[in-house]
Amino acid sequence: MAASLRSPLPFPATFRRCRAVVRASSSSSSSSSPAVSSSPKARFVARRSESTSVQQLARPLAEYMSLPASQYSVLDAERIERVDESTFRCYVYRFRFFALEVCPVLLVRVDEEPNGCCISLLSCKLEGSPLVEAQNDKFSASMVNRVFCNSSMNDSTFQQLTSDTTIEVTIDIPFPFQSLPVEAIESSGRQVLGQLLRVMLPRFLKQLVKDYQAWASGDSSRKPLGTGEI
């Protein structure tokens, strides 16, 4: 059964800056001693890498990457909101999974690293139908997104900007879908995650380049340039 992207709700397509690592784990259980679920589980994993060539301007890309998290632009105010200096709430595009319409909302923290940063997923909440929202205590997720430039090319006119992402989700299969083969559910889940990455990563890199160009030209407002569109 086909799984497909729908038109936009907000998504984290991004933060202003290079080498991003999104390391995430999210499982929402309010109980201090969560019961072991007997439901069958499905696991989805998707990986994708995208690169783009960036022309260095008067202010070098390395300097842009070394900005503290407090000076990051959220890139797209329609999809990302700042919680504090290093924490952001991100709204993912709405998509369909079987008959369900899902919009993940991510809470992430940004930690600075040499030549970049590490973005860690603190929590993930699903928004949608009552059946979708009932899954909030029945899944776990992790995501690693490395966005980086080749530091050995600092003196070059062009640099390569890369976003390398891995997402993993494990869910308890909802009762209405337990009659389906687990392999079919996992295949559809991988397709959904893969499609999200195919949309997200090029858009993220494009916004990141636009933000670098604005910053390098002397714009210190850190005003988000995105419009929320897919």
ZIBEL-V313800 format. One record per residue. N is the residue number from 0. RES is the residue in one letter. D_CENTER is the distance of its C-alpha to the mean C-alpha in whole Angstrom. Layout:
n;res;d_center
N;RES;D_CENTER
N;RES;D_CENTER
//
This chain:
n;res;d_center
0;M;25
1;A;22
2;A;19
3;S;17
4;L;15
5;R;17
6;S;17
7;P;14
8;L;14
9;P;11
10;F;7
11;P;5
12;A;6
13;T;7
14;F;10
15;R;13
16;R;13
17;C;14
18;R;13
19;A;10
20;V;10
21;V;7
22;R;10
23;A;10
24;S;12
25;S;13
26;S;16
27;S;18
28;S;22
29;S;24
30;S;27
31;S;28
32;S;29
33;P;27
34;A;29
35;V;29
36;S;28
37;S;30
38;S;28
39;P;27
40;K;23
41;A;21
42;R;18
43;F;15
44;V;14
45;A;12
46;R;12
47;R;12
48;S;13
49;E;14
50;S;16
51;T;18
52;S;21
53;V;21
54;Q;25
55;Q;26
56;L;27
57;A;30
58;R;27
59;P;26
60;L;22
61;A;23
62;E;24
63;Y;21
64;M;19
65;S;21
66;L;20
67;P;20
68;A;17
69;S;19
70;Q;19
71;Y;16
72;S;16
73;V;13
74;L;13
75;D;13
76;A;15
77;E;15
78;R;11
79;I;11
80;E;13
81;R;15
82;V;16
83;D;18
84;E;18
85;S;15
86;T;13
87;F;11
88;R;11
89;C;8
90;Y;9
91;V;8
92;Y;10
93;R;13
94;F;14
95;R;17
96;F;18
97;F;22
98;A;23
99;L;20
100;E;18
101;V;15
102;C;12
103;P;10
104;V;10
105;L;8
106;L;10
107;V;9
108;R;12
109;V;12
110;D;15
111;E;17
112;E;18
113;P;21
114;N;20
115;G;16
116;C;14
117;C;12
118;I;9
119;S;10
120;L;9
121;L;12
122;S;12
123;C;11
124;K;13
125;L;14
126;E;16
127;G;18
128;S;22
129;P;24
130;L;23
131;V;20
132;E;20
133;A;22
134;Q;20
135;N;18
136;D;20
137;K;20
138;F;17
139;S;15
140;A;12
141;S;10
142;M;7
143;V;9
144;N;7
145;R;11
146;V;11
147;F;15
148;C;18
149;N;22
150;S;24
151;S;27
152;M;27
153;N;27
154;D;30
155;S;29
156;T;29
157;F;26
158;Q;23
159;Q;20
160;L;17
161;T;14
162;S;11
163;D;11
164;T;9
165;T;10
166;I;9
167;E;12
168;V;13
169;T;17
170;I;18
171;D;22
172;I;23
173;P;24
174;F;28
175;P;28
176;F;27
177;Q;28
178;S;31
179;L;29
180;P;28
181;V;26
182;E;25
183;A;25
184;I;22
185;E;20
186;S;21
187;S;19
188;G;16
189;R;15
190;Q;16
191;V;14
192;L;11
193;G;12
194;Q;13
195;L;9
196;L;8
197;R;12
198;V;11
199;M;8
200;L;9
201;P;12
202;R;11
203;F;9
204;L;12
205;K;15
206;Q;14
207;L;14
208;V;17
209;K;18
210;D;18
211;Y;19
212;Q;22
213;A;23
214;W;23
215;A;25
216;S;27
217;G;28
218;D;26
219;S;25
220;S;24
221;R;20
222;K;20
223;P;17
224;L;18
225;G;15
226;T;17
227;G;14
228;E;15
229;I;14
//
